[in-house]
Amino acid sequence: MELQDSFELFSALERLKLLENSPPLWWPGYGTFEVVVGAVLTQNSQWSRVEQSLENLRKAQILSPDLLAQTHPETLMELIRPSGLFKAKAANLIRLCRAMVDEYGDFETFALNVDREWLLSQKGIGPESADSILCYACARPVMVVDAYTARLLNAFGYEFESYDELQEWCEAGVRNFFDEVQLNPAFARFHGMIVEYVKRNTNKKETIIISILEI
């Protein structure tokens, strides 16, 4: 089974209505500072654990860049403990929030002006985290790719040597079918559909079942 391009995969996943029970653009809190925090916390962690940490931050009423920037590391570590690697993540979050406030002042200005280069220059932010922030917090036309993406395309016989190469393939076919305004929602949904599909269609031997994709 071969794919002509990424839009063919996008269309096949759309037909499966994988995001019916998800937020419209998949990531909870799309367009808010919460996504920035979630993108850091979800590194090497399950989303259910990240949700526990985010709920702790909400209850503590410090889920904003200026307040997190001033939070004592020990306090933050305890609040985000469910996400694991809490010492490193607390340090990275505080550092990121301080840089955000110093450079941009507030989240709204950050969302409008931040670029990938700035994000990648921050400790603890790699390509996947940077693109998650750009796509889901800043509404930029950027496609997030991850281990789920690589595994699904590998099941179709594709192998990519780098994150950027995988991202380029996923973006290329889709870009031809949407205008600039539609691209961010398309990329947000595409990534979400891939994650949901792989989660639901991986058997006990970690093999992805692709037969139901009517391509």
Order of alpha helices (4+ residues) and beta strands (2+ residues): alpha-alpha-alpha-alpha-alpha-alpha-alpha-alpha-alpha-alpha-alpha-alpha
